[in-house]
Amino acid sequence: MRQWLWLYPVVEIVHIVGIVLLVGAAAMFDLRLLGVSRRLPVAEMARHLLPWARLGLGVMVPTGLLMFSAHATEFAANPAFRLKLALVAAACLNAAVFHRWPFRSVSAWNVDAESPPAAKLAAGLSLTLWFGVIACGRLLAYL
């Protein structure tokens, strides 16, 4: 990737688009779980937003690997990069746990009801973790 001046920036832009898709969809869903727009059905929001989040992750992973391959030594030694990977893993684990536990009872709190504490906790963690991923990505250039 280092041979072409334009390739790395293009891959980085596509990576950012993936982040926007994933974090945008996750943030909208998380805010609903935290009580914003309670009239919107949680299950319906999940049905519409989850494919965008998956697409974003599907874009982020290969483009991230491509960027890593161009600077593997530097990134591997960078504490912001290592923290970013840990935060991505934690965010994905958080989402998996949410979908296997509190989301299974979504019919009881789908519309006009407060989300259960476990769902709120997962939403708060999700927002914190994904914004941490973004922050670490930006810090890569400075550490």
N, C-alpha and C positions, 0 to 999 in steps of 0.2 A: 504494500500500500504506500510505501514511502517513495516509490518511483514516480508517481503522478502527483503533482502539486495539488490538484483539485479533488482527488479521490477521498482523502481523509476528511476534509470539510464536508463533502457530500454525505459520507457515512455518518459523520457526527450530526448533521442536520436530520437525517432519517432517524437516528437514535433519539434525538430530542422530540421528534414527532411521536415516536413510540412512547416516550415518557409522558407527553401531553395526553395521549389517548388513555394510557393506563391510569395515571394519577387523576386526570379529569373525571373519568368514569368512577374511579374509587372514591374520590372526594364527594361527588354528588350523592353517591349511595351512602357514604359514611355520614354525611350531614343529615340525610333523611333518618338514619338510625339514631342520630343524636337529637332528633325532634324537629328538624326543619321540614316544613311542608307535610305534616302528618296526614293530610288527606290523600296524598299520593300513595298508592298501594306499594308496599315494600317488595312483594313478590313480582309485581309488574316492573318495577324499577330494576330489579335484579335481572329480569328477562331481557330488558332493553340494554342495560349497561354492561353486564358481564361479557357479552361478546366483544365489546369495544376494549374492555380491560384485557381480555385474552389476546386480542389483536395487538394491543400495545406491548404486552409482554413478549409476544411472538416477534415483534419488530426489535424490541430492546435487546433481547438476548443475542441474536446473531450479529447485530451491529456493534454491540458491546464487545463481543469476541473479536470482531475484525479490528476494532480500535485497540484492544488489548494486544493483539498479535503485532501491531505496528510499534508498540512501546512496552513490551512484556517486562523487560528488566526494570524499567523506571516505575511502571505501575505496581509491579509486585512488591517493590520496596516502599511504596507510598502508603502511609497509614490511613489516609483518606480513602484510598482504593480498597484496602482490606476492610475498613469499616463499612464502606458502601456495599460490598458483597455480603457482609454479615447482616446488614439492614435489609437488603433485598431478600435474603433467605428468611429472615424473621418475618417480614411482611407477607411473604408467600405462605409461610407456616400459619401465621395469624389468619389469613384468608381461608386456608384449608380447615382449620379448627372451627372457624365461624360457620362455614357451610356444613360441617358435620355435626355441630352441636346446636347453637341457638337458632340457626336458620331453619332447622327441621320443624320447629314449632311456629313458623311464621304465620300460619293461618290464624293463630290466636292473637296476634298483634299486627296484622297486615295493614289495616286502615284505621285512622282516628284513634289509635292506641299508642301508649308509650312503649318503646322498645324495652325488652328486658335488660337488666344490668349487664349480663354477659354480652349482649349485642352492642350496647353502648361502649363497653370496655373494648371490644374488638374494633369498633369504629374509631375510637380515640387512638388506639394503638396504630391502626392503619394510617390515619392522617399523620401521626407523629413519625412513623417509620418511613413513609413515602417522602415526606418533606425532608427527612434526614438523608435519604438516598439522593435527592436533588442537591442538597447542600454539600454532601460529600463529593458529588460529581463536579460541582463548581470548584471545590477546594483542591481538586487534583492538580490544577494548574499552579497553585500557590504553595503547596507543601513539598 
